[in-house]
């Protein structure tokens, strides 16, 4: 298939583009490079453009006769969404509406959406099934939930079929060492831990040691980015076969605390990690762990690279072997 990957020069999108290429599909990457990197899209055909430019999107879809669209072009920083919600609603919601307009006009009827565990807010039980109540506690999560609701309405009204994939914590790096995390600024725990171990930052800030967890630090479910990429391919195949919209959690069902990640990183790198303790951040729930059984059962998906040590080893190799150049 020919697949338009919107945001395919970013962290998760670039790994997906490589996975699709190796599986025999053709990826057309649409990215404005505001947070992506041209060299990361090497396995697809890069088109410079914005998801919110419906004219450009439709032209690309018409030119390449794409069979489906996968959408990764969102702002993702929870803390920033609290201090600058307008940025998140403009990009994650308004631009996505323009993208969907172009998709409808081009006659594409299959859409894969990158959502987030943040739509669950502060969960009342763990692990979290897809049927859990949706009550996001920050604008980032709310922006994703709005799009989920839009997609349900677009299915009913226009027949646009979609799969919503709720990521937990994407982490790791390409096992071949070609791709990895290059966010600027970096806000994800594992690269921050490894940058502190490598001496690229003076210390790791731990936000909150008074959560109701065994060691007082937040617990998250970490999923290898390559396992995520495989899930997207399987989701598209499932959508093509069933012609039914669906929603899936993508996680492992196993959570690790911030302190457990630090301890494992110390073991994997063999280096000390300097720590500075800080107060809790607004919008951070104590625990987010997936119940991924629906994806495992219906997509026949199994995360194979998502043990904590494997995640850290792949990310550590990326950290040591790359200079993290700018756009």
N, C-alpha and C positions, 0 to 999 in steps of 0.2 A: 504494500500500500504506500501511497504518498501521504505524508502526515505533516501538517503545519504545526511546528512546535514554537509557541509564542513564549519568549523568554528562554529560548534554548541555549543561550550563551552563559547562563547562570549556573550555580552549583548543581542543583538537581536536574535542571533541564539539559545541561551538557552531558551528564551521565546517561540520561535517557536517550539522547541523540546517538551516542555511541552504541548503546544497547540495541536500538532500532537498526542501525546500520549493520551491526554484526548479525542481526536476525534476518537481514535481507530486505528491509524496508528502506524507503527513501525519505529523509527528513529535510524539510524546508524550514530554516530557522529564521523567525522574525524577532529581532531584538534591537532596542535602541541603545544598548551598551551603557546605560546609566549605572548599572551594577554588574553587568556581564562583561565577558572578555571575548574578543573576536577569535582568538586562537583556541578557546574552549569549544567553539562550534565547529571544529575541524572535520567532524564526521557528517556534517550536513551542509547544505547550501545556505549561506548567510545572506539575509536581506535586512538592511538597516531600515528600521521603521518602528512605529509605536503601536501598541495594542489598541489604543484609543483612537487611532486614525482609521475609521471605517473604510474610507476610499482606498487607502493603501492595502488594507487587509483583504478587501474584496478583489482588488487587482491581482494580488499574489495568489489567492485561492483560484481565481479564474485562469490565470496563466499556467499554474501547475496542476490544475484539476485534482485538488487534494481530496482525499477520501475522509479525512477526519482532522480535528484540531485538538491539540493538547495545550493547556493554558497554565504557564508557570510565572507569568510576569506580574508579580505582586510585591508590594512592600511588606516586610516580614518582622520588623522590630517591635516587639510588644511595648517596650518602654517609650519609644518614639511615638507610637500610636496614641499613647496617653497624653503626651505633651503637644502633639501636632495631629489631631484626628482628621483635620481637613485634608491633609496629604493622603491619608489612607482611604478616605471615602472617595476622593477624586480618582485615585489610581485603581484601587482594588474593586470599587463599585462602578463609578461612572465610566471609566475606560473599558471595563469588562462589558458593560451594556453596549458600548459602541462595537466592541469585538463581536458580540452576539448578533448585533444588527447586520454586520458584514457577513457573518456565517449564514444567517438566514437568507440574505439576498443572493449569496453564491450557491445556495441549495445544498450545503453540507449539512448532514443530519446526525453526525456523531461527534460528541464533545467530551473530553476528559478534563476534569477540573481538579486542580490542586487545592484542597481545603486543609483544615487543620484541626487538631485536637482542642484548640482554643475555643471552638464553638461550644464545648461542654462546660466551660467556665470552671467553677470549683465543684468537682463531681461529688456526688453523695455516696457513691460506691466505687470499688475498684477490684478488678479491671473494668474498664468502661465499654459497654456494648454500644452499637450504633443506635439502639433504641433509648439510650439515656436521654434525659431532658436536655434541651439546648438553652443555655443561659450564659453566654460569654460575658466576661468581666472586664474586657478591655476593647477599645475600638478595633484593633486588629481582628480579634475573634468575631466581633459584630459585623465587620465588613465582609468576612468570609461567609457568615451565616446569611447575610442579605443575598449574596450571589447564589447560595444553595437554594434559597426560597425562590429567587428569580428563575433558576433552572427548572424547578418543579412547575412553575407557572408556564414556562416556555414549552415544556413537554406537553402539558394539557392543552395549551392554546395553539401551538405551532407544530407539534410533533418532533421537536428537537430532543433527541435521546442523549442522555448524558450519564457518565459515571462520576460520582463525587468520591474522591479519595482523601480521607482525613488522616494526614500525616501526624505521627507523634514526633519524636526528635530525630530528624535526619542527621546522619553523621558519617564519619569514615571518609574514604577516598577511593578512587579507581584502583582496583587491585594491580593493574599494570603500571601504576604510577604516573599516568598521563594527565589526570584531572584531580582536582581537590577543591577545598573551600578557599575562597579568595574574597570574602566579604570585606568591605571597607566603609564604616568601621565594623570590626568583627564583634558579634554579640553572642555567638554560640559557645557553649561551655567547653566542648572537647578541643576545638582549635585554640581557645584561650588558654586552657591548661597546657597544651603542648607548646604554645608560644612562650609561656612562662618557663617551661622546662628548657626550651632552646635559648633562652636569654633574650628573646625578641621583645619581651615586655618585662618590667621590673618585678611584677607580682601578679598573682591571680586574686581577684576580688570575689569573695564569697558573700553573697547577699542573703543574709538570714541564717542563723543557727538556732532559731527558736520555733521552728515549725513542728507540728505534731507528727513527727516521723521518728524512727528509732535513733538516729544520730542528730536530729534537729535540722538537717538540711533537706532541700527539695528533692523529690524523687521523680525521675523521668524515664520514659521508655525510649531507648535509643535504637534506631533502625538504620542499617547500612544503606547508603545511597544507591548502591548497585542492586540491592534487594528491592528498593523502591522502583528502580528503573524496570526491573523484571515485572513488577506488579502492574505497571502502566501498560506494558505490552499485553499482559494477560487480561487486563480490564478492557482494552480495546477489542481483543478477540472475543471476549465474553459479550460485549455490547453488540458486536457485529453478528454474533450467533443468535442472541436472544431478542435483539431489538427492544430491550427493556431497560429503562433507567434504573440505577441502583446506587447505593452508598456503601463504602467499605472503610473500615479502620485499617491503617497500615502501621503496625507495631509488632512487638514480639510477645507481649503479655508478661514481660519481666521488667521490673523497674530497678534503677540504680540511683542511689542518692549522690548528691554532689561530692560528698566526702568519699564515697566508694569509687567514683570516677577519678578523683585525685589520687587515691591509693593505688588504683590500677595503673594510672599513667606513670606514677613514680616507679612502679615495678617494670613496666614496659620500656620506659626510656632509660632507667637507671640513673636518673638525675633528680635532685631535690626540686620541689616546686614551692617557691615562696608564696605565702598566703597573707592577705589582709582581710579581716572580717568587717563586713558592712551591714547596715540595717536591711531589712527586707525591702524589695522593690514593690511598688504598687502594681497590681495586676498579675502577680505570680501565685498560682494555686500551689498547695503543698505537694500534691501527688497527681501525676497524669500517667496512667498505665493503660494500654489498650487491651481490649478483648478482640483479637484478630481472627477469631474462629470463622466468621462469615467469609472473609477473604480466602482463608485457607480451604474452606469447604467448597465455595462456589467458583473461585478462580483457580483452584488447585495450586495455590501459591504457598511456598514455604521459604521464609527468610533463612538463607544458608550462611550468610557472612556476618550476622549481627551479634555474635558474642562480643562482650565488651573488649576483650583482649584483641580480637581480630580488627574491630573498628579502630582501636587505638594504634595498632601496628601499621595499618594502611595509612591512617592520617599522619602518623609520625614519620613515615617514609616520605610522604608528600611534604611535610614541614621541613625536613632536612635537605631535600633535593631540589627545592624550588625557591627562587628569589622573590616570588610573589610580585611580579611587575604590575604596573598600573595599566589602565585601559590603553 
